[in-house]
Amino acid sequence: MIKFLDIQKINAQYKNELLETFTRVLDSGWYIMGNELKEFEIQFASYCGTKHAIGVANGLDALILIIRAYKEMGWFQEGDEILVPSNTYIASILAISANNLIPILIEPNLETFNMNSSLIESKITSRTKAILPVHLYGQLCDMVVIDTIAKKHNLKVIEDCAQAHGAILKNKKAGNWGDAAGFSFYPGKNLGALGDGGAITTNDDELAACIRALLNYGSHVKYQNLYKGINSRLDELQAAMLTVKLKKLDLETKTKRNIANRYLNEIVNSKISLPEVKENLAHVWHLFVIRTVKRDDLHNYLKDKGIQTVIHYPIPPHKQEAYKEWNNLSFPISEQIHNEVLSLPLSAVLSFEEVETIIRALNEY
Ligand SMILES: *Cc1c(COP(=O)(O)O)cnc(C)c1O
């Protein structure tokens, strides 16, 4: 069977280096807030081109902490509105709700799956304080337009980069476009830890200092607490593993981009719509997502051929139990996307023959 994502095989490529690193951290006797975290933060900030990178416990916390910090700094009040895509993974929206701000959903573009930037301005009210673009499936949003709108209306831009590590648009990386950005290092993400992990990038010194206190019980100096903070730290082991894997990220992305280009060039079937790519480097292919009208039929057909596929995501946020208050709202493009999408296997350890098998099966469908 061709697995959707063989994480074991991905990490096995680096087994010796990861084991040496594990031993180093084990023997150091220092497991929280030490040199491994410092080193990873320096490397990741340098990779993204930002002044700061701050390790946190996971991607959801990264987004929650950015919004929380802007509240502490007086930029956001409870009840303020943040514009967010209607077809994102639920975490982007939960981060807004968790801070008692109001998520305002914006329909995506059917071809790129990203927030339709031409709809943003019509949703801005006197309570709108930020735009939270999500670089879904690994492709950067229309950041030039989003930036311009944000400046015009004095809004913060908070990027959800959980799927877009290393994506580049106009020589600028994901995580360096907005005022701040949240990353996830969930094991299946482009840069995956061996457990949970996340980071925040920003060029804003004041924001960075506030977040560093918030993630550590609200404490800026040991046993002194500025805020009613939380505990959301990236531990030494995960930071050390991530430093190893960060060095491999660009090579893995290049391999994935080659496979994605094969899919784009060689899948020819009028029943299947391929994703639209704005710029070659702007997409890092966290997921290769196709659309088809009889999605479940295609999923089962591929399964019978030994090809595992996954749906990202089957239920849109406004149809979730958790957001009952939105269940009657209509977001037709999002609903269409959720009904039609199917993610193909795509990773740096997929062989030439496996890719061939997948393309042939799709063309014969
Ligand atoms: C994975 C993901 C998150 C959350 O990251 P976790 O590390 O799992 O908390 C947030 N937003 C998007 C778009 C994601 O894909």
The ligand as an SDF file (V2000), in Angstrom:
LIG
                    3D

 15 15  0  0  0  0  0  0  0  0999 V2000
   -1.8280   22.2030   12.4460 C   0  0  0  0  0  0  0  0  0  0  0  0
   -2.4790   23.5100   12.3340 C   0  0  0  0  0  0  0  0  0  0  0  0
   -2.6690   24.3500   13.4410 C   0  0  0  0  0  0  0  0  0  0  0  0
   -2.4440   23.9170   14.8470 C   0  0  0  0  0  0  0  0  0  0  0  0
   -1.1880   23.4210   15.1440 O   0  0  0  0  0  0  0  0  0  0  0  0
   -0.9990   22.3930   16.3570 P   0  0  0  0  0  0  0  0  0  0  0  0
    0.4790   22.3350   16.5310 O   0  0  0  0  0  0  0  0  0  0  0  0
   -1.5870   21.0820   15.9490 O   0  0  0  0  0  0  0  0  0  0  0  0
   -1.6750   22.9800   17.5500 O   0  0  0  0  0  0  0  0  0  0  0  0
   -3.1630   25.6240   13.2220 C   0  0  0  0  0  0  0  0  0  0  0  0
   -3.5090   26.0490   11.9910 N   0  0  0  0  0  0  0  0  0  0  0  0
   -3.3800   25.2590   10.9030 C   0  0  0  0  0  0  0  0  0  0  0  0
   -3.7560   25.8020    9.5650 C   0  0  0  0  0  0  0  0  0  0  0  0
   -2.8790   23.9620   11.0440 C   0  0  0  0  0  0  0  0  0  0  0  0
   -2.7560   23.1880    9.9600 O   0  0  0  0  0  0  0  0  0  0  0  0
  1  2  1  0
  2  3  1  0
  2 14  2  0
  3  4  1  0
  3 10  2  0
  4  5  1  0
  5  6  1  0
  6  7  2  0
  6  8  1  0
  6  9  1  0
 10 11  1  0
 11 12  2  0
 12 13  1  0
 12 14  1  0
 14 15  1  0
M  END
$$$$
